[in-house]
Amino acid sequence: MTSLIYCPHCSTRLINKFIDEKNRLFCTKCNKPIYENPVPSTACVVINEKEEILLVKRGAEPRKGEWCLPGGFIELYERPEAGCLRELKEETNLEGEIERLVGVCLSESPIYKSVLVIGYSIKNFRGKIKPGDDSEEARFFNFKEMPKIAFDSHRSIFEKALELRKINKKNWIYKFKNLNSLGAYVITSPDHIKIAEKALKAGANIIQYRDKTSQRKDLLRNAIEIRNITNKYNSIFIVNDFIDIALMSHADGVHLGQDDIPVLEARTITSSNFIIGVSTHSLSQAIEAQNHGADYIGIGPVFSTPFKKNHPSIELNTVKEVLETVNIPVVAIGGLNLDNILKLRNIGIKNFAMIREFQTNTEQAVKKINNY
């Protein structure tokens, strides 16, 4: 597309004039420069639970037959976010929600000279993929096997999205290791996958996969599936007891009991970012866990519970004493429900692990705890 010839305001033929150290189009009748702004468009970054990226094969020029992110031009008076979701629907048949602004890039265009590409990451996407509009094919690709992305602007936005995911994950791990305010610590049982998904949709920041009955191969399969789900929501994933399952499923950490592998030994086979939590039942155990390098402790059972038959409930004074003594996050566990956690809030506990409450009342329990 060539430059404008006539003034869009008065139709006078434009001339070139050196203004602000640059040749610009100028209208002698209006006595002002006529600026040519980039045409705005959007690009969608959709990454599924398998860590695969959604791409579309272009069915029209430019770059017909090549792959790029879903997206297209914003219509007149249309908000960029709305235009992004509309293009996603038109090109792939998927619907979703805007997660965040990823980046803004300038791209050369053989038709519009200059295009301003606004990239958004998409969450909670749904539907069956069906190409349409300017796309002749749409599908997810593994990052290592994906085709070359046709447009430099789309490649840049995709790379920025990946970097943001890494940064966000590191921030969550940093937050977990250094703060004491994650709220609902969701332990799955017995429908592990379903509970994890429902809890994360409700806003849970951390999921612990606790499974005392499945065979090892099923433990690994379930752990991998929950890992994929937690990746989608960018939340922390902890495996209870089994450090090998945690490592093979690429979990963020493991939670160890008093009879499991000691923290010091666990540290020899894990990375520095790997989270290790320890169940404790007394002040002395809590201090020992911290001294041996635990990132957080679970203290309990605070109240009587059928899941801790071999451990009598501890007093609230013990919980308070632990909270005032250690300087790592403390998670209260054992017999907790939406009624009695107020007693723990009053002594300073901010992280609440439950099993039974999350089985039947997942969304309400997560939201209520996180909103305290």
C-alpha positions in Angstrom: 0.0 0.0 0.0 1.5 3.4 -1.0 1.4 6.5 1.1 -1.7 8.7 1.1 -2.1 11.0 -1.9 -4.9 13.2 -0.7 -5.7 14.8 2.7 -8.4 12.7 4.4 -9.9 15.9 5.9 -10.2 18.2 2.9 -9.0 16.1 -0.1 -6.2 18.5 -1.0 -3.2 16.8 -2.7 -0.5 16.2 -0.1 3.1 17.2 -0.4 6.3 16.1 1.4 7.6 18.5 4.0 10.6 18.1 6.4 9.1 18.3 10.0 10.6 17.2 13.3 13.7 15.9 11.4 11.7 13.6 9.2 9.9 13.9 5.8 6.2 13.8 6.5 3.0 14.2 4.4 1.7 17.7 4.7 -1.6 19.4 3.7 -1.1 23.0 2.6 -4.8 23.8 3.0 -5.2 22.4 6.6 -1.6 23.6 7.3 -0.7 20.5 9.3 1.1 17.2 8.9 -1.0 14.1 8.1 0.3 11.1 10.2 0.1 7.5 9.0 -0.4 5.4 12.1 0.2 1.6 12.1 -2.9 -0.6 11.6 -3.7 -2.4 14.9 -4.0 -6.1 15.1 -3.8 -8.9 17.7 -2.1 -12.2 18.2 -3.3 -14.9 20.6 -0.9 -17.1 22.7 -2.7 -20.3 23.6 -0.7 -22.9 25.5 -2.4 -26.1 26.6 -1.8 -28.4 29.6 0.7 -30.4 27.6 2.8 -27.3 27.1 1.9 -27.1 23.4 1.3 -23.9 21.4 -1.7 -23.3 19.2 -0.8 -22.3 15.6 -2.8 -21.7 12.5 -1.7 -22.2 8.9 -2.5 -19.1 6.8 -5.0 -19.6 4.0 -4.4 -16.1 2.5 -1.5 -13.8 1.7 0.8 -12.6 3.1 2.7 -15.8 4.0 0.0 -18.1 2.7 0.7 -21.8 3.7 2.9 -20.7 6.7 2.2 -21.0 10.4 1.6 -18.2 12.8 -0.4 -17.3 16.0 -4.1 -16.9 15.7 -5.0 -13.3 15.3 -6.0 -10.5 13.0 -7.0 -6.9 12.6 -9.0 -5.0 15.2 -12.2 -3.6 13.9 -13.3 0.0 14.2 -14.4 0.9 17.8 -13.5 -2.6 18.9 -11.4 -3.1 22.1 -8.1 -4.9 21.5 -9.0 -7.7 24.0 -12.4 -8.2 22.3 -10.7 -8.3 18.9 -8.2 -10.9 20.1 -10.9 -13.2 21.4 -13.1 -12.7 18.3 -10.1 -13.6 16.0 -9.4 -16.7 18.1 -13.0 -17.8 17.7 -13.1 -17.1 13.9 -9.7 -18.8 13.1 -9.8 -21.8 15.5 -13.4 -22.1 16.9 -12.0 -21.9 20.4 -13.3 -19.5 23.0 -11.3 -18.3 26.0 -10.5 -15.4 28.4 -7.7 -12.9 28.3 -5.0 -13.8 30.8 -2.6 -10.9 30.3 -1.0 -8.6 27.8 2.2 -10.3 26.6 3.7 -7.6 24.4 3.3 -5.1 21.6 5.4 -5.3 18.4 5.7 -3.4 15.2 5.6 -5.4 12.0 6.2 -4.5 8.4 3.3 -5.2 6.0 3.3 -5.4 2.2 -0.3 -4.2 2.3 -0.5 -1.7 5.2 3.1 -0.7 5.5 3.2 -0.9 9.3 1.1 -3.1 11.6 1.0 -2.8 15.4 0.6 -6.3 16.8 -0.8 -6.6 20.3 -0.2 -10.0 21.9 -2.3 -11.6 24.7 -2.1 -14.9 26.4 -5.4 -16.8 26.7 -6.6 -18.8 29.6 -9.6 -21.1 30.2 -9.9 -21.9 26.5 -12.5 -24.4 25.4 -14.2 -25.8 22.3 -13.3 -28.1 19.5 -10.6 -26.9 17.0 -12.0 -26.1 13.6 -10.1 -23.7 11.3 -12.0 -20.8 9.7 -11.7 -17.3 8.3 -8.1 -16.9 7.0 -6.8 -20.1 8.5 -6.9 -23.4 6.6 -5.5 -25.5 9.5 -5.2 -25.1 13.3 -3.5 -27.4 15.8 -1.2 -27.5 18.9 2.5 -28.1 18.5 5.2 -29.3 20.9 7.6 -26.4 21.4 10.5 -28.5 20.1 8.7 -29.7 17.0 6.7 -26.6 16.0 7.1 -25.1 12.6 8.8 -21.8 12.1 6.4 -18.9 12.9 6.0 -16.8 9.8 5.9 -13.3 11.3 8.8 -11.8 13.4 6.2 -10.0 15.5 4.4 -13.3 16.3 7.7 -15.0 17.1 8.6 -12.2 19.5 5.3 -12.3 21.3 5.5 -16.1 21.6 9.0 -15.8 23.1 7.8 -13.1 25.5 4.9 -15.3 26.6 7.3 -18.2 27.4 9.5 -15.9 29.4 6.6 -14.6 31.4 5.5 -18.1 32.2 9.0 -18.9 33.5 9.2 -15.7 35.5 5.7 -16.2 36.9 6.6 -19.8 38.0 9.8 -18.6 39.6 7.8 -15.9 41.4 5.3 -18.4 42.7 8.1 -20.6 44.1 9.8 -17.5 45.6 6.5 -16.5 47.1 6.0 -19.9 48.6 9.5 -20.1 50.1 9.5 -16.6 51.5 6.0 -15.7 52.4 3.3 -17.2 54.5 0.1 -16.4 52.7 -0.9 -19.0 50.1 -4.3 -19.6 51.8 -6.0 -22.9 50.7 -3.5 -25.7 50.6 -5.5 -28.3 48.6 -4.9 -32.0 49.2 -6.5 -34.3 46.7 -8.5 -37.3 47.6 -10.1 -39.5 46.4 -11.0 -38.1 42.9 -7.6 -36.5 42.5 -7.9 -35.0 39.0 -11.4 -33.6 39.4 -10.6 -32.0 42.8 -7.4 -30.4 41.4 -9.2 -28.9 38.4 -12.1 -27.6 40.5 -9.8 -26.1 43.1 -7.6 -24.4 40.6 -10.6 -22.9 38.8 -11.7 -21.5 42.1 -8.3 -19.8 42.6 -6.1 -22.3 44.6 -2.4 -21.5 44.5 -1.1 -24.9 45.4 -2.2 -28.6 45.0 -0.8 -31.6 46.8 -1.4 -35.0 45.3 -1.9 -37.4 48.2 -2.7 -41.0 47.2 -2.2 -43.9 49.6 -3.9 -46.6 47.6 -2.9 -46.5 43.9 -0.2 -48.6 42.3 3.0 -46.9 41.4 2.3 -46.7 37.7 -1.1 -45.1 38.4 0.6 -42.7 40.9 2.9 -41.5 38.1 0.1 -41.2 35.5 -2.1 -39.2 37.9 0.8 -37.0 39.0 1.7 -36.2 35.3 -1.9 -35.3 34.6 -2.2 -33.0 37.7 1.2 -31.5 36.7 -0.3 -30.6 33.3 -3.4 -29.0 35.0 -1.3 -27.0 37.4 0.9 -25.8 34.6 -2.3 -24.5 32.8 -3.2 -22.4 35.9 0.5 -21.6 36.7 0.2 -23.0 40.3 2.4 -25.0 42.5 2.3 -28.8 42.5 3.5 -30.9 45.4 3.5 -34.7 45.5 3.0 -36.3 48.9 5.6 -38.9 50.2 7.0 -40.1 46.9 10.1 -38.1 45.8 10.6 -40.3 42.7 7.1 -39.6 41.5 7.6 -35.9 42.2 10.8 -35.8 40.1 9.4 -37.9 37.2 6.3 -35.9 37.0 8.3 -32.6 37.1 6.4 -31.5 40.2 7.5 -28.3 42.0 8.2 -30.2 45.2 7.5 -33.1 47.6 5.9 -33.3 51.0 7.7 -35.8 53.4 6.4 -37.4 56.5 8.4 -38.2 59.6 9.0 -41.8 58.3 9.9 -40.8 54.7 13.3 -39.9 53.3 15.0 -37.2 55.5 15.2 -33.7 54.1 19.0 -33.7 54.0 19.1 -36.9 51.8 16.3 -35.5 49.6 18.3 -32.4 48.9 21.1 -34.5 47.4 19.0 -35.5 44.4 16.9 -32.4 43.8 17.6 -28.9 42.4 17.8 -25.8 44.5 14.4 -24.6 43.4 12.7 -27.9 44.4 10.3 -27.4 47.3 10.5 -29.8 50.2 7.8 -29.7 52.9 7.8 -31.8 56.1 5.0 -33.0 58.3 5.6 -32.2 62.0 3.7 -32.9 65.1 5.6 -30.9 67.7 7.8 -27.9 68.2 11.0 -29.9 68.3 10.1 -31.6 65.0 9.3 -28.2 63.4 12.7 -26.8 64.5 14.5 -29.9 63.3 12.8 -29.7 59.9 13.7 -26.1 59.5 17.3 -26.7 60.5 17.6 -29.5 58.0 16.5 -27.3 55.1 12.8 -27.8 54.8 11.1 -25.0 52.8 7.9 -25.3 54.8 6.3 -27.4 57.5 2.9 -28.9 58.0 1.9 -28.8 61.7 -0.8 -31.1 63.1 -3.1 -32.7 63.4 -4.6 -29.6 64.9 -8.0 -31.3 65.5 -8.9 -34.9 65.5 -9.0 -36.6 62.1 -9.4 -40.1 60.7 -6.4 -39.5 58.4 -4.0 -39.2 61.4 -5.1 -42.1 63.6 -1.5 -42.6 65.0 -1.1 -39.0 66.0 -3.3 -37.4 68.7 -4.4 -33.8 68.0 -2.1 -31.1 69.3 -3.1 -27.9 71.1 -3.6 -24.5 69.6 -0.9 -23.3 71.9 1.6 -25.6 70.2 0.6 -24.3 66.8 1.1 -20.8 68.0 4.5 -21.6 69.5 5.6 -23.2 66.2 4.4 -20.2 64.3 6.4 -17.8 66.6 9.5 -20.0 66.5 10.2 -21.0 62.9 10.8 -18.6 60.0 9.5 -20.7 57.2 5.9 -21.0 56.0 3.6 -23.0 58.3 0.6 -25.0 57.0 -2.0 -26.1 59.5 -3.5 -29.6 58.9 -5.7 -32.1 60.5 -9.4 -32.0 61.1 -9.7 -28.5 59.7 -13.0 -27.2 58.3 -14.6 -23.8 57.4 -15.8 -23.4 60.9 -12.8 -24.1 63.1 -10.1 -22.5 60.9 -11.2 -19.1 62.4 -9.5 -20.3 65.6 -6.3 -20.7 63.6 -6.6 -17.4 61.9 -6.8 -15.7 65.3 -3.4 -17.0 66.2 -1.7 -16.1 62.9 -2.1 -19.1 60.6 -2.6 -18.2 57.0 -2.2 -21.6 55.2 -4.8 -24.3 55.7 -4.5 -27.8 54.4 -7.7 -29.9 54.2 -8.8 -33.2 52.7 -12.5 -33.8 53.6 -13.6 -30.2 53.1 -12.2 -30.1 49.6 -13.8 -33.4 48.6 -17.4 -32.2 48.8 -17.1 -28.4 48.9 -14.1 -27.6 46.7 -14.9 -24.3 45.1 -16.6 -22.7 48.1 -13.9 -23.8 50.5 -11.0 -22.5 48.3 -12.7 -19.1 47.7 -13.7 -18.7 51.4 -10.2 -19.5 52.7 -8.4 -17.3 50.1 -10.7 -14.4 50.8 -10.2 -14.4 54.6 
